[in-house]
């Protein structure tokens, strides 16, 4: 049997340094030219093998540092986004006014899925994801002000006048970003995930080729950074604009409900890469 690359490398190093491997008394029997060829090959292959091993380890790492995420509103969109984040390695607590109704869903998603009340999810999460009727924001902000203070809040709630009444009319008249911050004071606020439906979120996540762009609006740099990574972990490409432009992908706009490839979305929003 021909000698292994590892044994040849050991013997080559020994011959160059004048030392003899302590575990073996065997002499090198290969012709000098063949020995040097094999030794050179092994030295060249070594870095390649290390590089491939490092690449494999890198691919095995989670998409980002695992976070605890509290989801307030675990209907279609909240459930879909939470599922994508769990698959990416994050720990998620789903919540609603009736958390017992979420237990079967959470059980199917594995040990990183938890269920709780809205207050428990607000306290649990390093990041909070809101996917509720927009009219619920004032109550959520008021009842959970202490737990939410200083946390990154990603808001996917859409103001729909026929459903949400005066607060939706206020948001559409004054701007979603300004109105949301009024009712969620003290949070680090970003809008994202609001223009794409639950079915499309699951279907288009990690799409081969050009990724689908996810429009985002925010002014807090650290919050935008965190939210951008979570958008990528969910399988989309963040396309960021200032919070004042959150209306550009609000209900009733051409971008709402129309998933768009990231490059095209950047062009349409005039956003930087």
C-alpha positions in Angstrom: 0.0 0.0 0.0 1.4 3.4 -0.9 2.3 5.7 2.1 -0.3 8.2 3.2 0.1 11.9 2.6 0.3 12.5 6.3 3.1 9.9 6.8 5.0 11.3 3.8 4.8 14.9 5.2 6.1 13.6 8.6 9.0 11.9 6.9 9.7 14.9 4.7 9.9 17.2 7.6 12.1 14.8 9.4 14.5 14.5 6.5 14.7 18.3 6.2 15.3 18.9 9.9 17.5 15.9 10.5 15.1 14.5 13.1 13.5 11.1 13.2 9.9 10.5 14.2 9.9 9.1 17.7 7.1 6.7 17.0 8.8 4.9 14.1 12.2 3.3 13.3 11.3 2.8 9.7 13.6 4.2 7.0 12.4 6.0 4.0 12.5 3.6 1.1 11.1 5.8 -1.7 13.5 6.9 -4.4 14.6 10.4 -3.7 13.0 12.1 -6.7 9.6 10.3 -6.1 9.8 11.2 -2.4 10.4 14.8 -3.1 7.5 14.9 -5.6 5.1 13.4 -3.1 6.4 15.6 -0.4 5.9 18.7 -2.5 2.4 17.5 -3.5 1.4 17.0 0.1 2.7 20.4 1.1 0.6 22.0 -1.7 -2.5 19.9 -0.9 -2.3 20.7 2.9 -3.5 24.3 2.6 -6.2 23.3 0.1 -7.5 20.6 2.6 -7.4 23.1 5.4 -9.2 25.7 3.2 -12.0 23.2 2.4 -12.3 22.2 6.0 -12.6 25.9 7.1 -15.2 26.5 4.4 -17.2 23.5 5.6 -17.1 24.8 9.1 -18.2 28.3 8.0 -21.1 26.8 6.1 -22.2 24.9 9.2 -22.4 28.1 11.4 -25.8 29.7 12.0 -26.7 32.6 9.7 -26.1 35.0 12.6 -25.8 35.2 16.3 -28.9 33.5 17.8 -31.3 35.9 19.3 -34.4 35.6 21.5 -37.3 37.0 19.5 -40.7 37.8 21.0 -43.5 37.8 18.4 -46.6 39.8 19.3 -49.4 38.7 17.0 -48.9 35.1 15.8 -51.4 35.0 13.0 -50.4 34.3 9.4 -47.4 36.7 9.1 -46.2 36.3 12.6 -46.3 32.5 12.4 -44.5 32.5 9.0 -41.7 34.8 10.0 -41.2 33.1 13.3 -40.9 29.7 11.5 -38.2 31.1 9.2 -36.3 32.5 12.2 -36.5 29.3 14.1 -35.1 27.5 11.0 -32.2 30.0 11.0 -31.3 29.1 14.6 -33.1 31.8 16.6 -35.3 31.2 19.7 -38.8 32.5 19.3 -41.7 33.1 21.7 -45.1 33.3 19.9 -47.8 35.2 21.7 -51.4 36.2 21.5 -54.3 37.0 23.8 -55.0 33.3 23.7 -51.6 31.6 23.8 -53.1 28.1 24.4 -54.2 28.1 20.8 -50.6 28.4 19.7 -49.2 25.3 21.4 -49.8 22.8 18.6 -48.0 25.1 16.1 -45.1 25.7 18.5 -44.8 21.9 19.1 -44.3 21.3 15.4 -41.5 23.8 15.2 -39.3 22.2 17.8 -37.6 23.2 21.1 -36.7 26.7 20.0 -40.4 27.6 19.7 -42.2 28.9 22.9 -45.6 30.2 23.6 -46.6 33.0 26.0 -48.8 36.0 26.6 -48.0 39.3 25.0 -46.4 40.5 28.2 -44.2 37.4 28.4 -43.1 37.8 24.8 -42.3 41.5 25.3 -40.1 40.5 28.3 -38.6 37.4 26.6 -37.3 39.0 23.4 -34.0 40.7 22.7 -36.0 41.8 19.6 -39.7 42.2 19.3 -41.7 41.5 16.1 -45.1 43.1 15.8 -47.7 41.6 13.4 -51.0 42.8 14.8 -53.9 44.9 13.6 -52.5 48.4 13.6 -55.2 49.6 16.0 -53.6 47.3 18.7 -50.4 49.4 18.8 -51.5 52.0 21.3 -52.6 49.3 23.8 -49.4 47.2 23.3 -47.2 50.3 23.7 -49.1 51.4 26.8 -49.3 48.0 28.6 -45.7 46.9 27.8 -43.8 50.2 27.9 -41.2 49.1 30.4 -40.5 45.7 28.7 -40.2 47.3 25.3 -38.1 50.3 26.2 -34.7 50.3 24.4 -35.5 47.1 22.5 -35.4 46.7 18.7 -39.0 46.5 17.5 -39.6 45.3 14.0 -43.1 46.3 12.9 -45.1 44.5 10.2 -48.5 45.9 11.2 -50.4 47.6 8.4 -52.9 50.4 9.0 -56.2 49.5 7.2 -58.8 52.2 7.7 -61.9 49.9 7.4 -60.5 47.6 10.0 -58.4 49.8 12.3 -60.4 53.0 12.3 -59.1 56.4 13.5 -55.5 55.2 14.3 -55.1 53.9 10.8 -56.4 57.2 9.3 -53.9 59.0 11.5 -51.0 56.8 10.3 -52.0 57.3 6.6 -52.3 61.0 7.0 -49.2 61.7 9.2 -46.9 58.9 8.2 -46.7 55.3 9.6 -43.3 55.9 11.1 -44.2 59.0 13.1 -47.5 57.5 14.2 -46.0 54.2 15.3 -43.3 55.9 17.4 -46.0 58.0 19.0 -47.6 54.8 20.3 -44.4 52.9 20.9 -42.2 55.5 22.7 -38.7 54.5 23.7 -38.3 51.6 21.3 -35.7 51.3 18.5 -38.1 51.1 15.6 -37.9 49.5 12.2 -40.6 48.7 9.7 -40.2 45.5 7.7 -42.0 42.4 6.5 -45.3 44.4 6.1 -45.7 44.4 2.3 -45.3 40.6 1.8 -48.0 38.0 2.6 -47.5 34.9 4.7 -47.7 32.5 1.8 -45.2 34.5 -0.2 -42.8 34.8 2.7 -42.6 31.0 2.9 -42.5 30.4 -0.8 -39.9 33.0 -1.7 -37.6 32.6 1.3 -34.0 31.8 0.2 -35.1 31.8 -3.4 -32.4 30.6 -5.8 -30.6 33.2 -7.8 -31.5 36.9 -7.2 -33.0 37.2 -3.7 -36.3 38.9 -3.2 -35.9 42.4 -1.7 -37.5 43.3 1.6 -38.2 47.0 2.0 -37.2 48.4 5.4 -37.5 51.8 6.9 -35.6 53.0 10.0 -33.4 55.7 11.4 -31.7 53.9 14.3 -28.5 52.6 12.8 -28.1 49.7 15.3 -31.7 48.7 15.0 -31.5 48.7 11.2 -28.4 46.6 11.4 -30.1 44.0 13.6 -33.3 44.0 11.5 -31.3 43.7 8.3 -29.6 40.5 9.6 -32.9 39.1 10.6 -34.3 39.8 7.2 -31.3 37.9 5.7 -31.8 35.1 8.2 -35.4 34.8 7.0 -34.2 34.4 3.4 -34.6 37.9 1.9 -32.3 40.8 1.0 -32.9 44.1 3.0 -33.4 47.3 1.1 -33.3 50.2 3.5 -34.7 53.7 3.4 -35.2 56.4 6.1 -38.2 56.0 8.4 -39.9 59.0 6.7 -40.2 56.9 3.6 -42.1 54.0 5.2 -45.1 55.2 3.3 -43.4 54.2 0.0 -44.4 50.5 0.6 -47.5 51.1 2.7 -50.9 49.6 1.7 -52.2 51.0 -1.5 -48.7 51.7 -3.0 -47.4 49.9 -6.1 -44.8 48.0 -3.9 -47.3 46.7 -1.5 -48.2 43.0 -2.0 -45.8 42.7 -4.9 -42.5 40.8 -4.0 -39.7 42.4 -6.1 -36.1 41.2 -6.8 -33.6 43.1 -4.6 -31.8 44.9 -7.5 -35.1 46.1 -9.0 -36.4 47.1 -5.5 -33.3 49.2 -4.9 -33.7 50.9 -8.2 -37.4 51.7 -7.5 -36.7 53.0 -4.0 -33.4 54.7 -4.9 -31.8 52.9 -2.0 -28.1 52.3 -1.6 -26.7 48.8 -1.7 
